[in-house]
Amino acid sequence: MNLPNLLTLSRIPILFGIVGFLYAPFTGARTLAFVLFVIGALTDWADGYVARKQGIVSNFGKLMDALTDKVFMVGLFISLLAHGTLPAWALPLLLLILSREFLITGLRLVAASSGIVLAAEKSGKHKTVSQIVAAILLLLAVAVRVDFPELLPAVIGDVLHWGGLAFFVIATVLTVSSGTQYMIKYWSIFTGKNEDQS
């Protein structure tokens, strides 16, 4: 267990910390949830950077990085839906995201069983960025509304919230689009027709 893998796996306890602060009954808790999310998002960059810097890039690290990213983001969106930050109409979109992530994770596991590690596609990175932006705006909106109601005007929280919802919709479109491209590109791995594809 090296530093990059520890950074990767740290996103799971960080997620639980974010959820805990979302429901904590003291002022400033939502701001701490936002800060924790930013730290968690930074570990996504840091684990790959450290691994390349130290020359310890591994198949385990690649697979776990992709898996913990999905658990981190989908888990957060589920929490925001349960919290009421994401409205009820977002549920079908969230189910689309969840379905895509399960399918791609399944594809990666099938590939891994054949000794193939599927690298992240550029379209997948775009959807990750859009998901992160959506989460940042939504968490910031909650922090502004709950922790700073007298310091900042309510319209700021409203703008952040609607911006977060807009990016969530964009993220859903990019998530489904990138997942479809990924499945088409690597479908031969599922069917076993081209096990040499990487």
C-alpha positions as CSV (number, residue, x, y, z in Angstrom):
1,M,0.0,0.0,0.0
2,N,1.8,3.1,-1.3
3,L,1.0,6.8,-1.1
4,P,-0.8,7.1,-4.4
5,N,-3.1,4.2,-3.4
6,L,-3.7,5.6,0.0
7,L,-4.7,8.9,-1.6
8,T,-7.0,7.1,-3.9
9,L,-8.7,5.1,-1.1
10,S,-9.0,8.2,1.1
11,R,-11.9,9.4,-1.0
12,I,-14.2,6.8,0.6
13,P,-13.8,8.1,4.2
14,I,-13.8,11.6,2.9
15,L,-17.2,10.9,1.3
16,F,-18.6,9.8,4.7
17,G,-17.2,12.9,6.2
18,I,-18.9,15.1,3.7
19,V,-22.3,13.4,4.3
20,G,-21.8,13.7,8.1
21,F,-21.2,17.4,7.8
22,L,-24.2,17.9,5.5
23,Y,-26.4,16.8,8.3
24,A,-24.4,18.1,11.3
25,P,-26.4,20.4,13.5
26,F,-23.9,23.2,13.9
27,T,-23.1,26.4,11.9
28,G,-20.2,25.9,9.6
29,A,-20.7,22.2,9.0
30,R,-21.9,22.7,5.4
31,T,-18.8,24.8,4.8
32,L,-16.6,21.9,6.1
33,A,-18.5,19.5,3.8
34,F,-17.6,21.8,0.9
35,V,-13.9,22.0,2.0
36,L,-13.8,18.2,2.4
37,F,-15.2,17.7,-1.1
38,V,-12.5,20.0,-2.6
39,I,-9.8,18.0,-0.7
40,G,-11.4,14.7,-2.0
41,A,-11.4,16.1,-5.6
42,L,-7.8,17.2,-5.3
43,T,-6.7,13.6,-4.3
44,D,-8.0,12.5,-7.7
45,W,-5.3,14.7,-9.2
46,A,-2.7,14.0,-6.5
47,D,-2.7,10.2,-6.6
48,G,-1.9,10.1,-10.4
49,Y,0.7,12.9,-10.1
50,V,2.5,11.1,-7.2
51,A,2.3,7.8,-8.9
52,R,3.9,9.1,-12.1
53,K,6.5,11.2,-10.1
54,Q,7.6,8.1,-8.1
55,G,7.3,5.7,-11.0
56,I,4.9,3.4,-9.2
57,V,1.9,3.4,-11.6
58,S,0.2,0.1,-11.2
59,N,-2.8,-1.8,-12.6
60,F,-4.3,-1.8,-9.1
61,G,-4.0,1.9,-8.8
62,K,-5.6,2.5,-12.2
63,L,-8.6,0.3,-11.4
64,M,-9.1,1.6,-7.9
65,D,-8.7,5.2,-9.0
66,A,-11.5,4.8,-11.5
67,L,-13.7,2.8,-9.0
68,T,-13.2,5.3,-6.1
69,D,-14.0,8.2,-8.4
70,K,-17.3,6.6,-9.2
71,V,-18.2,5.8,-5.6
72,F,-17.1,9.3,-4.5
73,M,-19.2,11.2,-7.1
74,V,-22.3,9.0,-7.3
75,G,-22.3,8.6,-3.5
76,L,-22.2,12.4,-3.1
77,F,-25.0,13.0,-5.6
78,I,-27.2,10.3,-3.9
79,S,-26.5,12.1,-0.6
80,L,-27.5,15.5,-2.1
81,L,-30.7,14.0,-3.4
82,A,-31.6,12.5,0.0
83,H,-30.6,15.9,1.6
84,G,-33.0,17.7,-0.7
85,T,-30.3,19.8,-2.5
86,L,-31.0,17.9,-5.7
87,P,-34.7,18.0,-6.5
88,A,-36.9,14.9,-7.1
89,W,-36.7,15.4,-10.9
90,A,-32.9,14.7,-10.7
91,L,-33.6,11.1,-9.7
92,P,-33.9,9.7,-13.3
93,L,-30.7,11.6,-14.3
94,L,-28.9,10.2,-11.3
95,L,-30.1,6.7,-12.2
96,L,-28.6,7.2,-15.7
97,I,-25.3,8.2,-14.2
98,L,-25.4,5.2,-11.8
99,S,-26.2,2.8,-14.6
100,R,-23.4,4.2,-16.8
101,E,-20.9,3.9,-14.0
102,F,-21.9,0.3,-13.2
103,L,-21.6,-0.7,-16.9
104,I,-18.2,0.9,-17.4
105,T,-16.9,-0.6,-14.1
106,G,-18.2,-4.0,-15.2
107,L,-16.4,-3.5,-18.6
108,R,-13.2,-2.6,-16.8
109,L,-13.5,-5.7,-14.5
110,V,-14.1,-8.0,-17.5
111,A,-11.0,-6.4,-19.2
112,A,-8.9,-6.8,-16.1
113,S,-9.8,-10.5,-15.9
114,S,-8.2,-10.8,-19.3
115,G,-5.1,-8.8,-18.2
116,I,-6.3,-5.6,-20.0
117,V,-6.4,-2.3,-18.2
118,L,-8.6,0.3,-19.9
119,A,-7.3,3.8,-19.6
120,A,-9.6,6.7,-19.0
121,E,-10.9,8.3,-22.2
122,K,-10.8,12.1,-22.8
123,S,-14.7,12.2,-22.9
124,G,-14.7,10.4,-19.5
125,K,-12.5,13.1,-18.1
126,H,-14.8,15.8,-19.4
127,K,-17.8,14.2,-17.6
128,T,-15.8,14.0,-14.4
129,V,-14.9,17.7,-14.5
130,S,-18.6,18.6,-15.1
131,Q,-19.7,16.4,-12.2
132,I,-17.1,18.0,-9.9
133,V,-18.2,21.5,-11.0
134,A,-21.9,20.6,-10.3
135,A,-21.0,19.2,-6.9
136,I,-18.9,22.3,-6.0
137,L,-21.7,24.7,-6.9
138,L,-24.4,22.7,-5.1
139,L,-22.3,22.3,-1.9
140,L,-21.3,25.9,-2.0
141,A,-25.0,26.9,-2.4
142,V,-25.9,24.9,0.7
143,A,-23.0,26.5,2.6
144,V,-24.0,30.0,1.6
145,R,-27.6,29.5,2.5
146,V,-27.1,27.7,5.9
147,D,-23.8,29.0,7.2
148,F,-23.9,32.6,5.9
149,P,-27.6,33.7,5.7
150,E,-26.9,37.1,7.2
151,L,-23.5,37.8,5.6
152,L,-24.4,37.0,2.0
153,P,-27.6,37.8,0.1
154,A,-29.9,34.9,-0.6
155,V,-29.6,35.4,-4.4
156,I,-26.0,34.2,-4.3
157,G,-27.1,30.9,-2.9
158,D,-29.9,30.7,-5.5
159,V,-27.5,31.4,-8.4
160,L,-25.1,28.8,-7.2
161,H,-27.8,26.3,-6.7
162,W,-29.3,26.8,-10.2
163,G,-25.8,26.8,-11.7
164,G,-25.1,23.5,-9.9
165,L,-28.4,22.0,-11.3
166,A,-27.4,23.2,-14.8
167,F,-24.0,21.5,-14.6
168,F,-25.7,18.4,-13.1
169,V,-27.8,18.1,-16.3
170,I,-24.7,18.8,-18.5
171,A,-22.8,16.1,-16.5
172,T,-25.6,13.6,-17.1
173,V,-25.5,14.2,-20.8
174,L,-21.7,13.9,-20.9
175,T,-21.8,10.8,-18.6
176,V,-24.2,8.9,-20.9
177,S,-22.5,10.1,-24.0
178,S,-19.0,9.1,-22.9
179,G,-20.3,5.8,-21.5
180,T,-21.9,5.0,-24.9
181,Q,-18.7,5.8,-26.7
182,Y,-16.7,3.7,-24.3
183,M,-19.0,0.7,-24.6
184,I,-19.0,0.9,-28.4
185,K,-15.2,1.2,-28.5
186,Y,-14.5,-1.7,-26.1
187,W,-17.6,-3.9,-26.9
188,S,-15.3,-6.6,-28.3
189,I,-13.9,-7.2,-24.8
190,F,-17.4,-8.1,-23.6
191,T,-17.9,-10.4,-26.5
192,G,-14.4,-11.8,-26.3
193,K,-13.7,-11.3,-30.0
194,N,-10.7,-9.1,-29.5
195,E,-8.9,-9.8,-26.2
196,D,-5.8,-8.1,-27.4
197,Q,-7.5,-4.7,-27.5
198,S,-6.2,-2.3,-24.9
